[in-house]
Amino acid sequence: MGTSLPIYRPLTPEDVKQIDQAGRRILERIGIKIRGANGVTFLDTLKAAGAEVDYENQMVRFSGDFLDEVLGRAPSRFTLYSRDGRNDLHLGEGNVYFANGGRVFRILDMATGGYRLTLLRDVAHTATLVDRLDYIRFYIITCQAHDIKPINYHLLDFYYALNHTTKHVMGGCDDLHGAEQMWKLVSIIAGGEDRLREKPFVSVITNPISPLTIEAKTLNILNFCTTHGIPVTCAPVPMAGATSPATLAGTLAQMHAESLAGVAIIQVLAPGAKVLYGAIPTTMDLRTMELTMGSVEMGMMNASAVQLAKLYNLPIYASGAITEAKRPDIQAGFEKGVSNLTVAMTGADCIRLTAGMMDSGNSISYEQFVIDNEIIGMIHRILAGIKVNEDTLGFDVIEQVGPGGNFVTEDHTIDHMMDEFFYPSLSVRCNFDIWEERGRPDMLSRAHDLVQKILEEGKEGLLDLDVIAEIKKAFPGSRRI
């Protein structure tokens, strides 16, 4: 990235201060409810660490001093590793990384024009696409596989993801059993538990329940992952007007409280654990009660969340590029472009949901993955800024060409033609006559062709056969490995 970040600031310093104070007041006076069968165990742990606990109502409250002490344990910088070392994500250093989104249930089938339920092969295909698309830097397990039993969800979706990309893989785990399956699998792929702990190439996403609730089973997952060295996030999803106040400031205050609570509890469970401040604030159209994750306000709130996370020097997992559109169309393009750029310009470390997502996060499209990759490439170029030095100012070549000349064949032009410009692969840049001669291609048709090419080239898995044999031995009951 360039030195121009952050470019966009939706909140003034005084705004940030007021929202932070409101969030802290929520944690101190209202608190977080820990719900579930073994919630008392976590309440005991938090009480022993210094939190205020109300056992009758299953509430935990955080005084200001206690909150500051435990938040201070969280690392401000760490790396989310890739398996091959070529796409490591260095968080907290001013970089912006984009990823797709996860756990949808439907996919747009361009052959029929309709939607179908997602299958395990769609995990493999989307991982293959992300592996080959330069600007989508890590992979979030995209969809729920409807053709496998729930007991093997996380074993198989992590396996199929890791067999088709070497980039960092994030995914959700529904329960402790799923987290244990995932950890056993990736330990084998890493070559041992110690190697995985040294360079974890997976991370786990969890979510509290807005408003102000965390389930004990979520804390079980977080406790297991962090004590085994797996990076995590606990990302609230407040919906303005439904599960949080209708005002953006009110939603941000509640989200901030929920996000800080997640980080604080994780640091009590595993001091120094790698954790991202999670933020997925959303909106709804209050006239129709429809979820509207493609709204401009969602982008603004996620951009604001970056400012709140950076107040505590915490790397952030924010969200962008959702659309309500049902097809890769004009609406999808402008909603995704505005949202991605809004969040990226604040300097978010990780931005999820930026590729492939349609229908307010309910569906995906293979073609949208490659279109979004091009949008993200343009955003990368914006964030890189304009390089100004003696060479780029071009005085010597201007003097040499002089009045009335041209610069096309100059060495200076050749030297800089590839590093000054972003060259899209899907956009149509030829004149009208040539465009007609080529059969009037458009971005969607080109995206479809590129998808077919990538999937054809990426049919084979990436894991070594010896590793696959060891995984089969470790999980004898699974027939899909």
N, C-alpha and C positions, 0 to 999 in steps of 0.2 A: 504494500500500500504506500501511497504518497505521504508527504508530511502535512497535508492540508487537513487531516482529520483532527477533531470532529468539525464537520461543516455545519451541521444542523442541530439546533438546540430548541426543542419545543417549550422547555421550562426555563424560566429565569432562575438565578441562584436563590432568590427568595422563595420562588415556587417550590424548588427542590427541598429547601429547608422546612417549609410548612408541611409538605406531604410526608417527609421523613418524620417530623415530629408527630403528625397524626398517626402514622403507622406504628411508631413506638408507643404512643398512648393507647392504641388498640391492644398491643401486646401486654402492656402493663396493667390496664384496667379491665379489659374484656378477656383476653387470652385466647388460647387455642384448645379446642376440644379434641381429646384423643379417644377415639371410638373403637370398640372392638373387644374381643374376648380376653386378650392378654394385655390390654391397655394399661392395667395397673402396674405391670412390670416396668413399663417405660415411664410411668408417672413416678415410681419409686426411684428410678435412675436419675430422672430430672430433678427430683427433690434433693437427692443426695448431692447433686452437682451445684445446687444453690437456687433452683427455680422455686417459685411459689406454686403449690399444688393444692387443688380442691378435689379430693377424691370423690365426694358425693356427686359432683357434676362432671367428673372426668376432665377437668380443666387444668391447664398449666399457664402460668403468667410469668412474664419476664421483666424484672426490674431493669432500669437503665444500666446500672453498673454490671449486673450479671450478663445482660445482652452484649454489652461492649466487650466483656472479657471473653466470652465464648466465640463471638464473631471474629475477634482478633486472632483466633487459632487458624482460621481458614486461609489457605495460601492465595496470594494475589496473582501468582503466575504458576502455571503448570502446562504440561504438554499432553494432548490427546494423540497417542501414537497411531501411525499406520503400520501395517504388517511389514511392508518392504522399506519403510523409512523415507519414501519419496513424497508422502503427503502428510507429514506430521503437522499437527495444529498447535501452534505456540500461543497459548492464551495469556491475556494480560500484557501483551507487548504491542498493542495498537493494530493488530491484524484483524481483518474481517473475513470470516469463513462462512460459506453458504452450504446448506444441506437441503435435502428433500424433506418430506414429512412422513408421518407414519400411521399405521393401524386403520386404514380405511377398509371398507367392505365391498366396494364396487369399482369396476374399471370400464372405461369407455372403449368399446370394440369398434375400431374404425372400419372393419370389414362389414359390419351390420349396421353401424350407426347407433346402436343401442348400448345399454350397460349390461354387464354380467357380474356375478359374484367373483371375488378374487380367489385365486388358488395358490398353492405353494410355488408353482412355476412362475407366478408373477413376482414373488420375492426374488427368485433367481434372475429374472429378466430385468427388473428394476435395479438390482445390484450391478448387473452387467452394464446397464446404461450409465449409471453413476460412475462406475470404474473407468469408463471410456470418455466421459465428459469432463473437460479440463477444469471448468469453473465451479462445479459442484464438488466440494472438497472432502466431504464425508457423507456416509450413507446412514440414513435412519430407516430401520426396517419398515417397509412402506405399507404393508397390507396384512389383513387377517386372512390366513389360508383356510378356506371352508372345506377343504378336502382332507383334513387331518383331525385327529381327536385332540381335545383340549389338553390332555395330559402331556402331549408332546409338542404343544405349540412352540415353546421357547427353545427347546432343543433343536427343532427342525428349522424354525425361521432364522435363528442365528447360524446354524450350519449352512443353509442354502445361501445366506448373505455372505458368509466368510468364504464360501467356495466360489463366489463369483466377483468378489472385489477384495483388493488389498488395502483399500482405504479404511479409515477408522469407521467402526460400526457402532451405532447407538440403537438401543431398542428398549421397549418396555417389558417388564415382567409382572404378571398378574398376581403371583404369589411366591412364597419362599421356595417352593418346589421348583418353579420355573427358573428362579435365580440360581439355585443349586445346579440345575441341569446346564444352564448357560455357562457357569463357572467351570464345571467339570469338562465341558466341551472345549472351551477356549484354553484351558490349562493344557490339554492334550495338543492343541494346535500350536501353542506357544513353545512347547517343548518342556513344560514343567511349571509348577506353581511359582517358583522363584523368578523365572523369566517373565511370567505374566505380571507379577507384582512390579518388577523393574520397569517394564514397558507395556502397560495395559493398552491393547488395541481395540478394546470394546468399552462402552460405558452404558449406564442404565438410567432410563427416564422414569420418574415416578411423579405422581400428582396428588397434592392435597385436594380436599373437596371444599370448594367455596360455598358458603362463607365459613372460614375459620375452623376447619375440621381436618384432622388427619386420622386415617384409619390405622389401627395397630398393625394390620397386615402390610401396609406400606412401610411402616417403621421396621418391620421384620426384614423386608427386602433391603432397605437402606442400611440397616445394621449389618446384614450379611455382606453386602457388596463392599461397604467401606472398610470393614475389618479384613477383607480379603484384597484390598488395594484397587478395587474397581471404582473409577470416577462415577459420580452420580449428579443428578439434578432433581430437585423437588419443585416442580413448576406449577403454580396455581393457574387455573383457567377461569377467572371471574368473568361473568357476562353482565355488562352494564345494563341495569334495569331489571335483571332477573336474579342473579346470584351475587350481585354487588350493586351499589348505588347507581342510579341512572346518570349521575354526573361523572365526567371523566376523572376529575380530581378525586372524587370519592372512591371510584373503582381503583385508582392508582394507590390510594392510601391503604385500602384493604389488601390489594395484591402485594404491596410492599411489606405489610405485616406478615402475610402468609409466606412470602419468599424469605424474609429474614428468619422467621420461625423455622423454616425448613433447614436453612444453613446452620442455625444455632443448635437445633436438636442433633443434626448430623455431627457437629463438632463436639457435642457432649458424648455421643456414642463412640466416635473415633476421632480424637483430636488430630488436626492436621490433614484430615481427609480431603481429597480433591473433590470439590463441589462447585457447581455453577449456580449462581443466582438465577432462578427460573422465572420466566415471565411469558404468559400467554393470555394477556387481557383481551377480551373479545367484546363484541357488541351484538345487539339485535335490533331489528326494525320494530320499534315499539308500536307502530301502526298495525302490523300484521303478526307480531310475535315470531318472526322468522329470524334464525341465526344469520348474522351478516359478517362473516369473517373477512370479507373483501372490502369492508368499509374503510374510508380514509381515516376514521377515528381509531380503528384498530392499529393502523400504522403509526399514528401519532402517539398512542399509549405505549406501544412497544418501544418507540424511540425514547419516550420519557423514562421508561423502565431502565434504559441504558444509563441515563443520568443518575438514577437512584442507586443502581448497582455500583457505579463508579465512585459514588460517595463513600462506599466502604471498600473500595479497591478490590471488588469481586468480579471475576470473569462472568459474563452473562450469556445465558441461553435465551434468546428472544425469538420472535416469530415475525414472518412477513410473507407477502406474495400469495395470499389466498384470494380466491375469486368466487363469486356466486355463479359465474358462467358455467354452463353445462357442456360446452364445447370449447376447443381452442379458437377463440374468435376475438373480435375487437374488444369486447368487454373484458375478457381474460387478459388481453395484452395491457390495457391501460390500468386495470386494477392491480395487476401483479407488478408492473413497472413502477407505479407510484409507491406502492407499499414497500417493495424491496429497497428502492432508493431512499425512502424516508428513514428506514431503520438503519441501513448501511451508513448513511451520512452521519449518524451519531457515533459511529465507531463500535458497534456491537461486536463482541468476540465471535459468537456463533449465532447464525440466523437460520432457523428451521422453517419448514413448510415452503421453501422458496422454489421448489421444482416439482412439477408433475401434478400438483394438487388442483382439483376442480370442485365445483358444487359445494362451496363453503366447507371444504375439508372432508367431504363425505366420499369423494371419488378421486381416481387418478386417471391419467392418460399418458401412454408411452410417448406420444408425439409432443405432449406438453413438456415432458422432461427436456427434450432437446431444444425446444423453443425457449424455455426458461433458462437453459444454459447460455443461450445467446444473449438474453436480456441481462443475465448476471455478468457476462463478459463485458458488456457495455458499461455496467455499473463499476466493475473493476477499473475500467479505463478512466471513468470520472474520478474515482477515489485516488487514482495514481497521480492526478494533477498534471501540470505542465512543467517539464524539466527546463530550467533556465540556467544556462552557463555560457561560457565564451563560445563553445562550439555550436550549441543550439541557437544562439542568437544570430549566427550565420553571417556576420559582417564580411568575412573574407570571400564567401561565395557570392554574396550580393555585389561586392566590389568587382569580382572577377566577371560575373555575368553582365553587369552594367545595365544601363537603360535599354529597353526594347528587347532584351534577350529572353531566354527561358532556362529553367532549372532541371528539366526532365532528365537529361543525360549526365548531370554533374555527379561527381563522386559523393559529394555531401548528401545528395538526394538518395543515392543508392545505399549509403551508410545508414541512413535513418528511416528508410521506407518501411522497415519491419518493426521498429521499436517505437515509432511515434503514433501509429494508427492502430485501431481495432478493426480487423477485417472480419465481418460476419460471414458465416457459411450458409445461412438459410435465407437471409434477406435478398430481395431482388434488386440488383444494382445496374442492370443493363438498360439500354434505351428501349423504347416501345417496339420498334421494328424487330430488334433481336429477340425481345421477349416473346413476340408473336411467333417468330420462327421456331422458338424452343418449345412451343406448345403452351404458352401462358402459365408457366409454373408459379406457384405461390409458396409462402412460408410453410403452410400446412402440408402440402404435397412433398416438399423437400424434406420436411421433418419426418414424414412417414417413410420415405426412401432411406433416410439416415438410420432410423430405428431398425429397419429390416437388415441393413448392412451390419450394424453393431451386433445385433442379436445372432445373426448368422456366423459372424466371426468369433463370438463369445460363447458358443454352445458348450464347449468343454469346460469343466470345472478347473479351479486353480490350485486346489489342495493336492499335495503329494499322495500317491496311492498308499504309501506306508502309513501316512497319517490317517487316511480314511479307514484303513484296516484296523488301526488302533481304536478309532472312534466306534466302529462297528462292534468291536470286542467289548468296549466300555458300555455300550447301550444295545445289548442284544435284542431287546424287545422292539426296536424301531426298524421297520422295513423300508423306510424312505431314504435311508442314507446309502 
